[in-house]
């Protein structure tokens, strides 16, 4: 058993972090585990930086109200650094920009940290809570106001130095509006506006990354009013948009749009429970989860190929051999590209996507107090395509 310690933080002592190492490369073997300090739980999805280090967002939440912060471990589970405190007891998932800068949302602030944990800047958005940041390949960061009290809802594009590049004047949706960066140079998201004060209008909107002008809008029928916190972009540019529930039918659906905003297919799914953000393999097969039925594989033509029944899964990750890693109610499940269960590892996880290193190590973090980060030997490195809920190990929401 190895021990290591935070430096420069009086809240923690030598025993706060415990690393347990096992020298084996057998698939499914736990390589190491690290427990975060008492009073802290996990927020969002783990990220891997460009060197393969593991970055996590932790905080006390409503359990202990300890301020949120980022922590970083190397690929062997050794503690590297912790960030300064955020302005809230929670945090978004960390996002790694193309230059290695790490971004995270607190409550009213967006933060940028260097790869060694040093704070570069913080930007204030004082009118409401801000949501999960997304980053385009040119380094532009996108955030938006969220929450039921956000009456001045806006979407912001932020430069890598923390200044605002452009912002919308319109009110945009605050319910998981799915900000996703398309490789054709636009940002796509769900928009709910109130041109008529009593009748909302629902649209999928595409805005140009450079200046924010509307590229296209796809109008939605009433009822499709709640999407996930991100979409999946296929290799051919199609946009896959999961809806939790159509209030008219009571079922989940998957809206697939072409890159020009025209309809490709609307797929009615089989359940009314919350859907996860889809993942897409390099050959275009889409894998979709919900918390009740489990996992479905959907062909490029929109046909359901197979189903894998399980409980609790929402976000998954794909490796280069076609295996899926899914945080379920029972632990970490590994499912083959044919829908067969290969491994069911009884380790503590949360509902977010695992991260998968280039060498096939799978990283998960648990919920509860204190959270635990676990590294497990997988079958292969992260796949191409859209292999995680936010697109990649860096959580950018882009390709």
Number of C-alpha atoms within 10 A of each C-alpha: 8 12 14 17 17 19 13 9 10 7 9 14 13 11 11 16 21 22 19 15 16 11 9 11 15 12 14 21 16 23 22 23 22 24 20 21 21 15 17 28 27 28 27 20 27 26 29 25 23 15 11 18 19 28 26 25 26 27 29 24 19 9 13 14 14 19 19 28 25 24 20 23 19 16 17 15 23 20 22 18 20 21 17 16 14 23 17 19 23 26 29 23 30 31 32 28 24 17 13 16 21 25 28 25 28 24 23 19 20 26 20 25 20 16 19 14 18 15 16 14 15 20 16 13 16 11 14 20 19 28 28 28 25 30 27 22 17 14 18 21 24 26 21 24 28 24 15 11 12 17 14 13 23 21 22 22 24 21 15 19 13 18 13 15 17 17 16 16 11 14 18 23 25 23 18 19 24 28 28 29 30 26 15 12 16 23 25 28 26 30 26 22 16 13 10 8 7 7 10 14 16 22 21 19 21 27 20 17 24 14 13 18 13 14 16 18 19 16 13 16 10 14 14 20 23 23 25 22 22 28 29 31 29 25 17 12 15 21 24 24 26 29 25 23 24 18 14 9 11 14 17 23 23 22 17 22 20 16 21 15 19 13 14 16 14 14 16 16 18 13 17 20 16 22 28 29 29 32 31 29 22 18 13 19 19 24 27 25 29 27 22 17 19 20 28 21 23 19 16 14 10 17 11 16 14 16 18 16 16 18 17 20 30 26 29 29 32 32 24 18 13 19 23 26 25 30 30 26 18 16 20 25 22 24 20 15 17 13 18 13 15 13 15 17 17 12 19 20 25 27 23 26 33 29 30 32 22 13 13 19 25 26 26 28 31 22 17 16 18 17 24 24 24 23 25 23 21 25 21 20 18 27 22 18 23 27 29 33 28 32 26 25 27 29 26 29 30 23 21
